[in-house]
Structures are given as C-alpha cells and as structure tokens.
Amino acid sequence: MRAVVLVRPKTGILDPQGQAVETSLKHLGFAVDEARVGKVIDLELNAEDEAAARTEIERMCEQLLANPLIESYEIELAEAE
Amino acid sequence: MRAVVLVRPKTGILDPQGQAVETSLKHLGFAVDEARVGKVIDLELNAEDEAAARTEIERMCEQLLANPLIESYEIELAEAE
C-alpha cells in the first residue's frame, strides 16, 4: 500500500526555511504573501487494510517522522498500483 | 490564492534522507518497503486566476523551489478561504 505523509510546521511555529523561501521568491519578483516549508514522505508499506495502515503511519509519525511539539502531519492513503 | 507544491527526488535519483528514514522505520519494527523524502511548500500568492497562478508557480519551481535535474514537482491549487 502506498501512502503520502505531509509533515508541516504548526501554525505559529517559526519556520526559518519558509521565511528564506518567501524572501527569495519576493526578491525574484513573485507576488507571494507567505511560504511555509515542510516534508513530504512517500511510503510503500505492508498493511492488511486502510485502517491498519493509517494506525501504523500515525505511530511512525509520533515516533520518527514528525516532532509532535512543533509539527503537524496529514496522511493520504492510496492502493498500490 | 493558496497552493501546495510537492517537490520530490525523481525516480532513480539517490535519496539519502529517504534511505535513512526507511532504515530507521525498519529498525523500529515497521513493515516498510520504501520511503522517499521530499519537500512540501505551502504558498499564499496573488494571482488573477488559477491558470496564472499555475504559470507563476511553475516559474518559481524552475527558478528556486526545485532542482529540475534531480527533482520533480506537483502543484495543487486551492481558493483562499
């Protein structure tokens, strides 16, 4: 089963990488009001069904993929092609 | 207008961060076959319509957000709430 996990800095949390991107885009002349940068993690995993996969990925996020203090995560599941 | 840009290492391109995540997840006991790590960039930008926004974001990707040699990008547009 394939999954896409989006890990983002929480609202209100300082995001230096996003600020750098925002400043650079403005310098290049783009009409950008805000930029925030996070991670996308593409996973191929073995799981019985979608519910089991989601539970496993939530555990991965809590243990490794995200820092729950400062990052939020979003899980999108897709059947393996 | 809000947009989500996903920047990923192209297929076949070495992804050390993804390999580290994959190894760590396996060590933690998760049944993961593959992990790839990229960036998610959330943008708030001024554009007349979706077509104009998409063109602008493609230019941002080519100039700053992605390295076209080794990374691919995907653009998702959403109306500002």
Backbone of each chain as nested JSON, in Angstrom:
{
  "chains": [
    {"id": "A", "residues": [
      {"number": 1, "name": "MET", "atoms": {"N": [0.836, -1.19, 0.0], "CA": [0.0, 0.0, 0.0], "C": [0.879, 1.251, 0.0]}},
      {"number": 2, "name": "ARG", "atoms": {"N": [0.453, 2.238, -0.778], "CA": [1.25, 3.464, -0.822], "C": [0.588, 4.55, 0.028]}},
      {"number": 3, "name": "ALA", "atoms": {"N": [1.41, 5.374, 0.603], "CA": [0.884, 6.468, 1.413], "C": [1.749, 7.701, 1.23]}},
      {"number": 4, "name": "VAL", "atoms": {"N": [1.109, 8.847, 1.332], "CA": [1.817, 10.123, 1.298], "C": [1.6, 10.793, 2.652]}},
      {"number": 5, "name": "VAL", "atoms": {"N": [2.676, 11.147, 3.309], "CA": [2.585, 11.802, 4.611], "C": [3.133, 13.217, 4.476]}},
      {"number": 6, "name": "LEU", "atoms": {"N": [2.327, 14.187, 4.865], "CA": [2.769, 15.583, 4.823], "C": [3.048, 16.041, 6.247]}},
      {"number": 7, "name": "VAL", "atoms": {"N": [4.256, 16.511, 6.485], "CA": [4.656, 16.987, 7.815], "C": [4.969, 18.471, 7.701]}},
      {"number": 8, "name": "ARG", "atoms": {"N": [4.234, 19.263, 8.478], "CA": [4.383, 20.724, 8.344], "C": [4.655, 21.376, 9.698]}},
      {"number": 9, "name": "PRO", "atoms": {"N": [5.359, 22.509, 9.703], "CA": [5.479, 23.263, 10.952], "C": [4.09, 23.749, 11.37]}},
      {"number": 10, "name": "LYS", "atoms": {"N": [3.768, 23.61, 12.663], "CA": [2.454, 24.047, 13.137], "C": [2.294, 25.555, 12.994]}},
      {"number": 11, "name": "THR", "atoms": {"N": [1.049, 25.993, 12.871], "CA": [0.763, 27.427, 12.816], "C": [1.351, 28.111, 14.05]}},
      {"number": 12, "name": "GLY", "atoms": {"N": [2.029, 29.205, 13.833], "CA": [2.609, 29.948, 14.957], "C": [4.03, 29.541, 15.263]}},
      {"number": 13, "name": "ILE", "atoms": {"N": [4.444, 28.396, 14.745], "CA": [5.823, 27.943, 14.973], "C": [6.731, 28.594, 13.926]}},
      {"number": 14, "name": "LEU", "atoms": {"N": [7.853, 29.109, 14.397], "CA": [8.808, 29.757, 13.497], "C": [9.268, 28.769, 12.427]}},
      {"number": 15, "name": "ASP", "atoms": {"N": [9.309, 29.237, 11.169], "CA": [9.7, 28.373, 10.055], "C": [10.781, 29.086, 9.242]}},
      {"number": 16, "name": "PRO", "atoms": {"N": [12.032, 28.994, 9.682], "CA": [13.114, 29.744, 9.012], "C": [13.268, 29.382, 7.544]}},
      {"number": 17, "name": "GLN", "atoms": {"N": [13.081, 28.098, 7.214], "CA": [13.212, 27.676, 5.814], "C": [12.109, 28.335, 4.969]}},
      {"number": 18, "name": "GLY", "atoms": {"N": [10.905, 28.366, 5.507], "CA": [9.802, 29.016, 4.804], "C": [10.054, 30.506, 4.63]}},
      {"number": 19, "name": "GLN", "atoms": {"N": [10.597, 31.135, 5.668], "CA": [10.888, 32.573, 5.572], "C": [11.951, 32.847, 4.517]}},
      {"number": 20, "name": "ALA", "atoms": {"N": [12.956, 31.956, 4.453], "CA": [14.011, 32.123, 3.445], "C": [13.426, 31.993, 2.037]}},
      {"number": 21, "name": "VAL", "atoms": {"N": [12.559, 30.997, 1.854], "CA": [11.916, 30.796, 0.55], "C": [11.06, 32.013, 0.194]}},
      {"number": 22, "name": "GLU", "atoms": {"N": [10.289, 32.492, 1.167], "CA": [9.416, 33.653, 0.941], "C": [10.24, 34.877, 0.53]}},
      {"number": 23, "name": "THR", "atoms": {"N": [11.307, 35.147, 1.269], "CA": [12.173, 36.293, 0.951], "C": [12.789, 36.146, -0.437]}},
      {"number": 24, "name": "SER", "atoms": {"N": [13.276, 34.949, -0.753], "CA": [13.909, 34.735, -2.065], "C": [12.9, 34.892, -3.189]}},
      {"number": 25, "name": "LEU", "atoms": {"N": [11.69, 34.365, -2.991], "CA": [10.667, 34.479, -4.038], "C": [10.319, 35.95, -4.263]}},
      {"number": 26, "name": "LYS", "atoms": {"N": [10.203, 36.723, -3.172], "CA": [9.904, 38.149, -3.309], "C": [11.028, 38.863, -4.059]}},
      {"number": 27, "name": "HIS", "atoms": {"N": [12.268, 38.521, -3.721], "CA": [13.408, 39.137, -4.414], "C": [13.408, 38.815, -5.9]}},
      {"number": 28, "name": "LEU", "atoms": {"N": [12.887, 37.643, -6.23], "CA": [12.816, 37.25, -7.648], "C": [11.62, 37.904, -8.349]}},
      {"number": 29, "name": "GLY", "atoms": {"N": [10.789, 38.63, -7.576], "CA": [9.692, 39.377, -8.185], "C": [8.346, 38.673, -8.15]}},
      {"number": 30, "name": "PHE", "atoms": {"N": [8.246, 37.597, -7.406], "CA": [6.962, 36.882, -7.341], "C": [6.055, 37.497, -6.268]}},
      {"number": 31, "name": "ALA", "atoms": {"N": [4.746, 37.526, -6.55], "CA": [3.768, 38.116, -5.635], "C": [3.328, 37.086, -4.597]}},
      {"number": 32, "name": "VAL", "atoms": {"N": [4.224, 36.809, -3.649], "CA": [3.953, 35.797, -2.633], "C": [3.72, 36.468, -1.286]}},
      {"number": 33, "name": "ASP", "atoms": {"N": [2.644, 36.084, -0.599], "CA": [2.375, 36.642, 0.726], "C": [2.994, 35.796, 1.828]}},
      {"number": 34, "name": "GLU", "atoms": {"N": [3.001, 34.485, 1.625], "CA": [3.567, 33.623, 2.663], "C": [4.053, 32.314, 2.045]}},
      {"number": 35, "name": "ALA", "atoms": {"N": [5.121, 31.783, 2.607], "CA": [5.591, 30.452, 2.224], "C": [5.942, 29.688, 3.49]}},
      {"number": 36, "name": "ARG", "atoms": {"N": [5.519, 28.437, 3.556], "CA": [5.879, 27.558, 4.672], "C": [6.437, 26.286, 4.06]}},
      {"number": 37, "name": "VAL", "atoms": {"N": [7.485, 25.763, 4.658], "CA": [8.121, 24.571, 4.098], "C": [8.052, 23.418, 5.083]}},
      {"number": 38, "name": "GLY", "atoms": {"N": [7.62, 22.273, 4.586], "CA": [7.588, 21.048, 5.391], "C": [8.144, 19.888, 4.59]}},
      {"number": 39, "name": "LYS", "atoms": {"N": [7.821, 18.67, 5.029], "CA": [8.336, 17.479, 4.359], "C": [7.197, 16.674, 3.757]}},
      {"number": 40, "name": "VAL", "atoms": {"N": [7.469, 16.039, 2.625], "CA": [6.548, 15.026, 2.112], "C": [7.297, 13.692, 2.148]}},
      {"number": 41, "name": "ILE", "atoms": {"N": [6.655, 12.68, 2.733], "CA": [7.278, 11.36, 2.827], "C": [6.387, 10.366, 2.095]}},
      {"number": 42, "name": "ASP", "atoms": {"N": [6.928, 9.766, 1.045], "CA": [6.195, 8.737, 0.292], "C": [6.59, 7.386, 0.846]}},
      {"number": 43, "name": "LEU", "atoms": {"N": [5.59, 6.62, 1.256], "CA": [5.85, 5.314, 1.863], "C": [5.215, 4.204, 1.05]}},
      {"number": 44, "name": "GLU", "atoms": {"N": [5.915, 3.079, 0.96], "CA": [5.34, 1.839, 0.45], "C": [5.375, 0.879, 1.633]}},
      {"number": 45, "name": "LEU", "atoms": {"N": [4.204, 0.469, 2.098], "CA": [4.187, -0.369, 3.306], "C": [3.221, -1.54, 3.173]}},
      {"number": 46, "name": "ASN", "atoms": {"N": [3.463, -2.553, 4.007], "CA": [2.586, -3.719, 4.06], "C": [1.577, -3.527, 5.188]}},
      {"number": 47, "name": "ALA", "atoms": {"N": [0.299, -3.56, 4.829], "CA": [-0.737, -3.435, 5.851], "C": [-1.974, -4.163, 5.349]}},
      {"number": 48, "name": "GLU", "atoms": {"N": [-2.745, -4.705, 6.278], "CA": [-3.917, -5.508, 5.891], "C": [-4.984, -4.677, 5.198]}},
      {"number": 49, "name": "ASP", "atoms": {"N": [-5.251, -3.51, 5.773], "CA": [-6.275, -2.654, 5.174], "C": [-5.948, -1.192, 5.491]}},
      {"number": 50, "name": "GLU", "atoms": {"N": [-6.796, -0.313, 5.011], "CA": [-6.52, 1.118, 5.171], "C": [-6.478, 1.547, 6.636]}},
      {"number": 51, "name": "ALA", "atoms": {"N": [-7.378, 0.959, 7.439], "CA": [-7.417, 1.354, 8.852], "C": [-6.112, 0.971, 9.54]}},
      {"number": 52, "name": "ALA", "atoms": {"N": [-5.638, -0.257, 9.248], "CA": [-4.385, -0.72, 9.854], "C": [-3.22, 0.147, 9.382]}},
      {"number": 53, "name": "ALA", "atoms": {"N": [-3.201, 0.476, 8.089], "CA": [-2.133, 1.311, 7.544], "C": [-2.12, 2.673, 8.231]}},
      {"number": 54, "name": "ARG", "atoms": {"N": [-3.297, 3.259, 8.378], "CA": [-3.367, 4.589, 8.991], "C": [-2.845, 4.552, 10.435]}},
      {"number": 55, "name": "THR", "atoms": {"N": [-3.224, 3.505, 11.173], "CA": [-2.754, 3.379, 12.556], "C": [-1.238, 3.251, 12.603]}},
      {"number": 56, "name": "GLU", "atoms": {"N": [-0.683, 2.418, 11.705], "CA": [0.77, 2.246, 11.655], "C": [1.466, 3.561, 11.337]}},
      {"number": 57, "name": "ILE", "atoms": {"N": [0.949, 4.271, 10.344], "CA": [1.595, 5.526, 9.933], "C": [1.502, 6.58, 11.038]}},
      {"number": 58, "name": "GLU", "atoms": {"N": [0.38, 6.586, 11.765], "CA": [0.287, 7.512, 12.898], "C": [1.378, 7.207, 13.918]}},
      {"number": 59, "name": "ARG", "atoms": {"N": [1.648, 5.922, 14.146], "CA": [2.719, 5.549, 15.082], "C": [4.085, 5.973, 14.529]}},
      {"number": 60, "name": "MET", "atoms": {"N": [4.293, 5.784, 13.204], "CA": [5.561, 6.23, 12.593], "C": [5.749, 7.731, 12.793]}},
      {"number": 61, "name": "CYS", "atoms": {"N": [4.67, 8.489, 12.607], "CA": [4.757, 9.948, 12.736], "C": [5.118, 10.326, 14.176]}},
      {"number": 62, "name": "GLU", "atoms": {"N": [4.456, 9.687, 15.133], "CA": [4.705, 10.022, 16.536], "C": [6.132, 9.657, 16.947]}},
      {"number": 63, "name": "GLN", "atoms": {"N": [6.651, 8.547, 16.387], "CA": [7.949, 8.04, 16.83], "C": [9.126, 8.598, 16.039]}},
      {"number": 64, "name": "LEU", "atoms": {"N": [8.895, 8.916, 14.754], "CA": [10.055, 9.277, 13.929], "C": [9.822, 10.42, 12.939]}},
      {"number": 65, "name": "LEU", "atoms": {"N": [8.69, 10.353, 12.234], "CA": [8.563, 11.238, 11.063], "C": [8.292, 12.69, 11.427]}},
      {"number": 66, "name": "ALA", "atoms": {"N": [7.573, 12.909, 12.534], "CA": [7.236, 14.284, 12.906], "C": [7.645, 14.546, 14.344]}},
      {"number": 67, "name": "ASN", "atoms": {"N": [7.876, 15.79, 14.657], "CA": [8.068, 16.209, 16.036], "C": [6.736, 16.791, 16.499]}},
      {"number": 68, "name": "PRO", "atoms": {"N": [5.971, 16.038, 17.287], "CA": [4.595, 16.452, 17.61], "C": [4.517, 17.795, 18.331]}},
      {"number": 69, "name": "LEU", "atoms": {"N": [5.624, 18.232, 18.923], "CA": [5.613, 19.52, 19.614], "C": [5.474, 20.673, 18.629]}},
      {"number": 70, "name": "ILE", "atoms": {"N": [6.114, 20.54, 17.488], "CA": [6.173, 21.697, 16.585], "C": [5.652, 21.397, 15.177]}},
      {"number": 71, "name": "GLU", "atoms": {"N": [5.327, 20.116, 14.906], "CA": [4.882, 19.764, 13.549], "C": [3.549, 19.019, 13.578]}},
      {"number": 72, "name": "SER", "atoms": {"N": [2.752, 19.275, 12.571], "CA": [1.524, 18.504, 12.393], "C": [1.695, 17.602, 11.179]}},
      {"number": 73, "name": "TYR", "atoms": {"N": [0.888, 16.541, 11.107], "CA": [1.011, 15.652, 9.959], "C": [-0.354, 15.307, 9.375]}},
      {"number": 74, "name": "GLU", "atoms": {"N": [-0.312, 14.91, 8.125], "CA": [-1.524, 14.597, 7.364], "C": [-1.198, 13.332, 6.575]}},
      {"number": 75, "name": "ILE", "atoms": {"N": [-2.116, 12.368, 6.568], "CA": [-1.856, 11.082, 5.92], "C": [-2.835, 10.872, 4.759]}},
      {"number": 76, "name": "GLU", "atoms": {"N": [-2.29, 10.58, 3.581], "CA": [-3.148, 10.25, 2.433], "C": [-2.798, 8.844, 1.979]}},
      {"number": 77, "name": "LEU", "atoms": {"N": [-3.797, 7.964, 1.905], "CA": [-3.561, 6.585, 1.509], "C": [-3.978, 6.344, 0.065]}},
      {"number": 78, "name": "ALA", "atoms": {"N": [-3.219, 5.5, -0.611], "CA": [-3.58, 5.111, -1.984], "C": [-3.263, 3.636, -2.157]}},
      {"number": 79, "name": "GLU", "atoms": {"N": [-4.142, 2.902, -2.8], "CA": [-3.863, 1.497, -3.083], "C": [-2.621, 1.391, -3.963]}},
      {"number": 80, "name": "ALA", "atoms": {"N": [-1.791, 0.376, -3.723], "CA": [-0.632, 0.143, -4.592], "C": [-1.137, -0.173, -5.997]}},
      {"number": 81, "name": "GLU", "atoms": {"N": [-0.439, 0.384, -6.985], "CA": [-0.872, 0.132, -8.368], "C": [-0.367, -1.209, -8.852]}}
    ]},
    {"id": "B", "residues": [
      {"number": 1, "name": "MET", "atoms": {"N": [-4.666, 33.445, -3.188], "CA": [-4.858, 32.044, -3.552], "C": [-3.822, 31.179, -2.838]}},
      {"number": 2, "name": "ARG", "atoms": {"N": [-4.278, 30.028, -2.404], "CA": [-3.344, 29.136, -1.719], "C": [-2.942, 28.006, -2.642]}},
      {"number": 3, "name": "ALA", "atoms": {"N": [-1.7, 27.564, -2.5], "CA": [-1.213, 26.461, -3.317], "C": [-0.314, 25.563, -2.479]}},
      {"number": 4, "name": "VAL", "atoms": {"N": [-0.325, 24.29, -2.829], "CA": [0.572, 23.325, -2.202], "C": [1.487, 22.791, -3.302]}},
      {"number": 5, "name": "VAL", "atoms": {"N": [2.785, 22.907, -3.085], "CA": [3.752, 22.413, -4.067], "C": [4.513, 21.248, -3.445]}},
      {"number": 6, "name": "LEU", "atoms": {"N": [4.493, 20.112, -4.132], "CA": [5.236, 18.945, -3.664], "C": [6.473, 18.774, -4.521]}},
      {"number": 7, "name": "VAL", "atoms": {"N": [7.647, 18.761, -3.906], "CA": [8.918, 18.605, -4.613], "C": [9.547, 17.3, -4.149]}},
      {"number": 8, "name": "ARG", "atoms": {"N": [9.765, 16.401, -5.104], "CA": [10.265, 15.072, -4.736], "C": [11.502, 14.718, -5.54]}},
      {"number": 9, "name": "PRO", "atoms": {"N": [12.394, 13.88, -4.96], "CA": [13.509, 13.361, -5.76], "C": [12.938, 12.505, -6.89]}},
      {"number": 10, "name": "LYS", "atoms": {"N": [13.466, 12.691, -8.088], "CA": [12.987, 11.906, -9.227], "C": [13.273, 10.424, -9.037]}},
      {"number": 11, "name": "THR", "atoms": {"N": [12.469, 9.586, -9.672], "CA": [12.702, 8.142, -9.63], "C": [14.112, 7.846, -10.135]}},
      {"number": 12, "name": "GLY", "atoms": {"N": [14.827, 7.0, -9.398], "CA": [16.174, 6.641, -9.818], "C": [17.255, 7.514, -9.219]}},
      {"number": 13, "name": "ILE", "atoms": {"N": [16.83, 8.679, -8.702], "CA": [17.811, 9.572, -8.06], "C": [18.01, 9.125, -6.614]}},
      {"number": 14, "name": "LEU", "atoms": {"N": [19.269, 9.07, -6.198], "CA": [19.59, 8.673, -4.829], "C": [18.913, 9.616, -3.835]}},
      {"number": 15, "name": "ASP", "atoms": {"N": [18.325, 9.045, -2.794], "CA": [17.616, 9.838, -1.799], "C": [18.095, 9.42, -0.409]}},
      {"number": 16, "name": "PRO", "atoms": {"N": [19.239, 9.981, 0.033], "CA": [19.819, 9.56, 1.314], "C": [18.875, 9.766, 2.498]}},
      {"number": 17, "name": "GLN", "atoms": {"N": [18.125, 10.869, 2.469], "CA": [17.206, 11.134, 3.584], "C": [16.112, 10.06, 3.634]}},
      {"number": 18, "name": "GLY", "atoms": {"N": [15.603, 9.703, 2.451], "CA": [14.6, 8.644, 2.385], "C": [15.152, 7.311, 2.858]}},
      {"number": 19, "name": "GLN", "atoms": {"N": [16.387, 7.014, 2.477], "CA": [17.008, 5.756, 2.91], "C": [17.184, 5.728, 4.42]}},
      {"number": 20, "name": "ALA", "atoms": {"N": [17.571, 6.872, 4.992], "CA": [17.73, 6.938, 6.45], "C": [16.391, 6.709, 7.144]}},
      {"number": 21, "name": "VAL", "atoms": {"N": [15.345, 7.331, 6.615], "CA": [14.007, 7.159, 7.196], "C": [13.573, 5.696, 7.076]}},
      {"number": 22, "name": "GLU", "atoms": {"N": [13.799, 5.113, 5.898], "CA": [13.419, 3.711, 5.675], "C": [14.134, 2.787, 6.673]}},
      {"number": 23, "name": "THR", "atoms": {"N": [15.446, 2.963, 6.797], "CA": [16.223, 2.137, 7.727], "C": [15.735, 2.308, 9.16]}},
      {"number": 24, "name": "SER", "atoms": {"N": [15.508, 3.553, 9.56], "CA": [15.065, 3.807, 10.937], "C": [13.692, 3.186, 11.192]}},
      {"number": 25, "name": "LEU", "atoms": {"N": [12.79, 3.312, 10.219], "CA": [11.451, 2.734, 10.398], "C": [11.532, 1.217, 10.541]}},
      {"number": 26, "name": "LYS", "atoms": {"N": [12.381, 0.583, 9.705], "CA": [12.548, -0.865, 9.814], "C": [13.104, -1.24, 11.184]}},
      {"number": 27, "name": "HIS", "atoms": {"N": [14.088, -0.485, 11.659], "CA": [14.663, -0.762, 12.983], "C": [13.616, -0.632, 14.081]}},
      {"number": 28, "name": "LEU", "atoms": {"N": [12.672, 0.236, 13.871], "CA": [11.604, 0.408, 14.869], "C": [10.537, -0.676, 14.732]}},
      {"number": 29, "name": "GLY", "atoms": {"N": [10.671, -1.533, 13.705], "CA": [9.753, -2.661, 13.576], "C": [8.601, -2.448, 12.605]}},
      {"number": 30, "name": "PHE", "atoms": {"N": [8.643, -1.364, 11.843], "CA": [7.547, -1.108, 10.895], "C": [7.773, -1.847, 9.575]}},
      {"number": 31, "name": "ALA", "atoms": {"N": [6.688, -2.341, 8.968], "CA": [6.761, -3.105, 7.721], "C": [6.756, -2.162, 6.523]}},
      {"number": 32, "name": "VAL", "atoms": {"N": [7.9, -1.493, 6.331], "CA": [8.019, -0.507, 5.261], "C": [8.919, -1.051, 4.156]}},
      {"number": 33, "name": "ASP", "atoms": {"N": [8.465, -0.967, 2.917], "CA": [9.287, -1.422, 1.793], "C": [10.139, -0.297, 1.219]}},
      {"number": 34, "name": "GLU", "atoms": {"N": [9.589, 0.914, 1.227], "CA": [10.352, 2.033, 0.684], "C": [9.879, 3.34, 1.303]}},
      {"number": 35, "name": "ALA", "atoms": {"N": [10.819, 4.265, 1.459], "CA": [10.477, 5.619, 1.897], "C": [11.27, 6.608, 1.053]}},
      {"number": 36, "name": "ARG", "atoms": {"N": [10.596, 7.634, 0.593], "CA": [11.266, 8.713, -0.142], "C": [10.859, 10.024, 0.524]}},
      {"number": 37, "name": "VAL", "atoms": {"N": [11.797, 10.933, 0.638], "CA": [11.514, 12.188, 1.331], "C": [11.7, 13.375, 0.395]}},
      {"number": 38, "name": "GLY", "atoms": {"N": [10.718, 14.231, 0.373], "CA": [10.792, 15.456, -0.412], "C": [10.304, 16.637, 0.416]}},
      {"number": 39, "name": "LYS", "atoms": {"N": [9.944, 17.717, -0.268], "CA": [9.501, 18.926, 0.429], "C": [8.063, 19.244, 0.075]}},
      {"number": 40, "name": "VAL", "atoms": {"N": [7.341, 19.804, 1.046], "CA": [6.04, 20.383, 0.736], "C": [6.141, 21.878, 1.02]}},
      {"number": 41, "name": "ILE", "atoms": {"N": [5.736, 22.688, 0.044], "CA": [5.799, 24.141, 0.199], "C": [4.379, 24.702, 0.077]}},
      {"number": 42, "name": "ASP", "atoms": {"N": [3.913, 25.305, 1.155], "CA": [2.588, 25.937, 1.147], "C": [2.766, 27.397, 0.797]}},
      {"number": 43, "name": "LEU", "atoms": {"N": [2.07, 27.84, -0.231], "CA": [2.213, 29.216, -0.694], "C": [0.888, 29.948, -0.598]}},
      {"number": 44, "name": "GLU", "atoms": {"N": [0.967, 31.221, -0.225], "CA": [-0.171, 32.133, -0.334], "C": [0.265, 33.193, -1.334]}},
      {"number": 45, "name": "LEU", "atoms": {"N": [-0.409, 33.258, -2.489], "CA": [0.067, 34.179, -3.522], "C": [-1.07, 34.953, -4.168]}},
      {"number": 46, "name": "ASN", "atoms": {"N": [-0.701, 36.07, -4.768], "CA": [-1.672, 36.875, -5.507], "C": [-1.621, 36.505, -6.973]}},
      {"number": 47, "name": "ALA", "atoms": {"N": [-2.756, 36.057, -7.513], "CA": [-2.813, 35.733, -8.934], "C": [-4.24, 35.967, -9.414]}},
      {"number": 48, "name": "GLU", "atoms": {"N": [-4.366, 36.337, -10.686], "CA": [-5.687, 36.666, -11.218], "C": [-6.611, 35.461, -11.266]}},
      {"number": 49, "name": "ASP", "atoms": {"N": [-6.06, 34.337, -11.704], "CA": [-6.877, 33.133, -11.789], "C": [-5.979, 31.905, -11.652]}},
      {"number": 50, "name": "GLU", "atoms": {"N": [-6.595, 30.749, -11.724], "CA": [-5.834, 29.518, -11.496], "C": [-4.745, 29.303, -12.537]}},
      {"number": 51, "name": "ALA", "atoms": {"N": [-5.052, 29.644, -13.786], "CA": [-4.068, 29.433, -14.849], "C": [-2.841, 30.315, -14.622]}},
      {"number": 52, "name": "ALA", "atoms": {"N": [-3.08, 31.581, -14.246], "CA": [-1.975, 32.495, -13.984], "C": [-1.166, 32.009, -12.783]}},
      {"number": 53, "name": "ALA", "atoms": {"N": [-1.866, 31.543, -11.739], "CA": [-1.179, 31.052, -10.544], "C": [-0.293, 29.868, -10.898]}},
      {"number": 54, "name": "ARG", "atoms": {"N": [-0.832, 28.952, -11.686], "CA": [-0.075, 27.757, -12.04], "C": [1.198, 28.125, -12.829]}},
      {"number": 55, "name": "THR", "atoms": {"N": [1.044, 29.068, -13.747], "CA": [2.208, 29.507, -14.528], "C": [3.27, 30.134, -13.624]}},
      {"number": 56, "name": "GLU", "atoms": {"N": [2.813, 30.987, -12.685], "CA": [3.753, 31.621, -11.759], "C": [4.471, 30.574, -10.925]}},
      {"number": 57, "name": "ILE", "atoms": {"N": [3.723, 29.614, -10.415], "CA": [4.332, 28.61, -9.526], "C": [5.305, 27.732, -10.313]}},
      {"number": 58, "name": "GLU", "atoms": {"N": [4.974, 27.44, -11.568], "CA": [5.927, 26.68, -12.384], "C": [7.242, 27.443, -12.518]}},
      {"number": 59, "name": "ARG", "atoms": {"N": [7.141, 28.767, -12.701], "CA": [8.364, 29.575, -12.789], "C": [9.123, 29.557, -11.457]}},
      {"number": 60, "name": "MET", "atoms": {"N": [8.389, 29.638, -10.32], "CA": [9.048, 29.56, -9.001], "C": [9.788, 28.231, -8.849]}},
      {"number": 61, "name": "CYS", "atoms": {"N": [9.151, 27.165, -9.308], "CA": [9.778, 25.838, -9.182], "C": [11.053, 25.774, -10.007]}},
      {"number": 62, "name": "GLU", "atoms": {"N": [10.97, 26.271, -11.244], "CA": [12.148, 26.207, -12.122], "C": [13.288, 27.075, -11.586]}},
      {"number": 63, "name": "GLN", "atoms": {"N": [12.937, 28.216, -10.975], "CA": [13.964, 29.165, -10.541], "C": [14.482, 28.931, -9.132]}},
      {"number": 64, "name": "LEU", "atoms": {"N": [13.625, 28.396, -8.258], "CA": [14.046, 28.336, -6.858], "C": [13.625, 27.072, -6.108]}},
      {"number": 65, "name": "LEU", "atoms": {"N": [12.37, 26.672, -6.264], "CA": [11.831, 25.663, -5.337], "C": [12.336, 24.254, -5.617]}},
      {"number": 66, "name": "ALA", "atoms": {"N": [12.597, 23.955, -6.888], "CA": [13.037, 22.603, -7.223], "C": [14.322, 22.663, -8.034]}},
      {"number": 67, "name": "ASN", "atoms": {"N": [15.071, 21.602, -7.987], "CA": [16.219, 21.44, -8.882], "C": [15.761, 20.502, -10.003]}},
      {"number": 68, "name": "PRO", "atoms": {"N": [15.475, 21.073, -11.184], "CA": [14.839, 20.282, -12.25], "C": [15.672, 19.075, -12.691]}},
      {"number": 69, "name": "LEU", "atoms": {"N": [16.975, 19.101, -12.397], "CA": [17.817, 17.964, -12.78], "C": [17.476, 16.725, -11.974]}},
      {"number": 70, "name": "ILE", "atoms": {"N": [17.181, 16.914, -10.713], "CA": [17.014, 15.75, -9.835], "C": [15.672, 15.697, -9.131]}},
      {"number": 71, "name": "GLU", "atoms": {"N": [14.854, 16.762, -9.285], "CA": [13.581, 16.781, -8.56], "C": [12.418, 17.046, -9.504]}},
      {"number": 72, "name": "SER", "atoms": {"N": [11.288, 16.408, -9.185], "CA": [10.061, 16.703, -9.919], "C": [9.124, 17.466, -8.984]}},
      {"number": 73, "name": "TYR", "atoms": {"N": [8.174, 18.196, -9.564], "CA": [7.241, 18.923, -8.696], "C": [5.803, 18.751, -9.158]}},
      {"number": 74, "name": "GLU", "atoms": {"N": [4.907, 18.953, -8.199], "CA": [3.478, 18.776, -8.421], "C": [2.803, 19.983, -7.763]}},
      {"number": 75, "name": "ILE", "atoms": {"N": [1.823, 20.578, -8.453], "CA": [1.175, 21.793, -7.947], "C": [-0.303, 21.533, -7.705]}},
      {"number": 76, "name": "GLU", "atoms": {"N": [-0.766, 21.845, -6.49], "CA": [-2.194, 21.74, -6.185], "C": [-2.691, 23.115, -5.778]}},
      {"number": 77, "name": "LEU", "atoms": {"N": [-3.727, 23.593, -6.462], "CA": [-4.252, 24.925, -6.161], "C": [-5.536, 24.83, -5.354]}},
      {"number": 78, "name": "ALA", "atoms": {"N": [-5.705, 25.79, -4.443], "CA": [-6.946, 25.869, -3.673], "C": [-7.308, 27.331, -3.525]}},
      {"number": 79, "name": "GLU", "atoms": {"N": [-8.591, 27.649, -3.632], "CA": [-9.032, 29.022, -3.423], "C": [-8.757, 29.43, -1.981]}},
      {"number": 80, "name": "ALA", "atoms": {"N": [-8.357, 30.678, -1.773], "CA": [-8.156, 31.177, -0.404], "C": [-9.504, 31.148, 0.315]}},
      {"number": 81, "name": "GLU", "atoms": {"N": [-9.486, 30.764, 1.601], "CA": [-10.739, 30.684, 2.379], "C": [-11.13, 32.053, 2.896]}}
    ]}
  ]
}
